[in-house]
Amino acid sequence: MGDSSEENAAGRSTIIDLLIKTFPDSASVVQERINWPAVRVKLAVLPEVARFLRESPDLAFDYLTCVSGIDLKDRSPRFDLVYHLVSLQHKHVLVLKVGVGEDEEVPSLVSVWKGADWHEREAYDLLGISFSGHPDLRRILLPDEWKGHPLRKDYVLAEEDKFAGD
Amino acid sequence: MAGLRTESLFLNMGPQHPSTHGVLRLGLTIEGERVVDLFADLGFLHRGIEKLAESRTYLQFIPLTDRLDYLAAMSNNLAFVLAVEELLEVEVPRRAEYIRVMVAELSRLASHLVWLGAFANDLGATTPLLYCFREREDILDALELLCGARMTFNYVRFGGVARDATPAFVEKCRKFLETFDKRVDEYEELLTGNAIFLSRTKGIGFLSAEDARSFAASGPMLRGSGIQWDLRKDAPYSVYPEMDFIIPTGTVGDVWDRYIVRVIEMRQSARIIRQALDGLPEGEFKAKLPRVLKPAQGEAYVRVEAPKGELGFYVVSDGTTNPFRVKIRAPSFINLATLRVMCKEALVADLVAILGSIDIVLGEVDR
């Protein structure tokens, strides 16, 4: 099975421990069941943590493979942004999670990983998460005049709207 | 000619353009024949597949994954199924793993063949297209024997595969592999030493290793730039560790490097299929699972080396029958983001070659 937890067990504790030691007030272990080592950090320190992960020679997370936004509807803050990070050099992986409130802006990570550009535009387009410092924050998949953000849980689908009485 | 001023011009390319391989629109700013800047306008094929996942059961979502990279649907099936299996924690029978590797590699061949034919066609060589589609036809015939479909397979299932590999399928694959290496020689004869092809592909569309990493390019795009990284070796899944094959890399990261990487990959895929056919164990082709699947609360990100690069599925389960969130990390989408840096100062005519060398499928870019 791919990316099993055992595979990364050796790297797991050290990376997470190092992060929590470096950012004692802002980083914590993720409690949920998740197949990669994961850390939750506070929104305010996200750029610092990102730069630290990329630039520390022992970590060298040079490859931001995926950024996913999730709408957790009833939870506060409402959204989670999930960054899946890989180090091509050390072959270890890490998940970085930040909670984002509805009115909060996320510092863009384009200056750390160029690939963050389109991921952030996608999260903006489909979930309505806003980013500060992004070079070109526009919708990417939907037309510019589109209303609403489909991946939000309270988004009303066209057919539901039409056949509300069904 | 002193005193003459060049003015930049905006040129629209697509969404209906034969060389954008689907409905992609590019907005080019050009000065004379040079591309100064460009932007990509996506989403013409957006069907909201990630949203659709939330109103379907896990099983019902598999056929939708066929509609992502529809030229290599088996890889999509496999990636999603592996992610859900990670949540379910099931043991997959070895026979099923071998069949999965076989179909994933057949998909890679089919995808690379379409790429090679279309790419050569973009550059003005019509013959390779006809040859490549001839071989692809054999692959589709074999897969049709296996699951009844030629492109939208819906074949890989949780715990195994939908149907067992029959002797007829094995026979068909062996027959195909008997001649395939010679066919690749033929393509290479037409292209690899061809002076026109060389002048159209060498020294254009550079992607530095640094940029490839920073953009998280993957697959032949990353390897073309000289980075030896293949998930089948570097984060192995299924029974790939038992297979013997090499990972080709380029040296400078131009269009030519990506071409040659894909050609070598085709030969390696044929090698893998041969090993899987020889080693195909007897036994079950599917593990027994409950009819109604409710993975325990949790989340998994699983990535496979699809023909176009790293295909990842991030699946979040809230313990019900439907996934809470499915995020698809589509390799074409990420790779396409590098187009802008690769086309800086390129000729408009070379743009077609550079775009072609990324190997995009809009079904996957737009999702």
Interface residues (C-beta under 8 A of the other chain):
Chain A: M1 G2 D3 S4 E7 E32 R33 I34 N35 W36 D62 Y63 L64 T65 C66 S68 I70 D71 V82 H84 L88 K91 V93 V95 W113 K114 G115 D117 W118 L126 R139 I140 L141 L142 P143 P150 L151 Y155 L157
Chain B: L42 G43 H46 G48 E50 K51 L82 E85 E86 D211 R213 S214 F215 A216 A217 S218 I227 W229 L231 D234 A235 P236 Y237 S238 A296 Q297 G298 E299 A300 Y301 V302 R303 V304 E310 G312 Y314 V316 F324 R325 K327 R329 F333 I334 A337 D366 R367
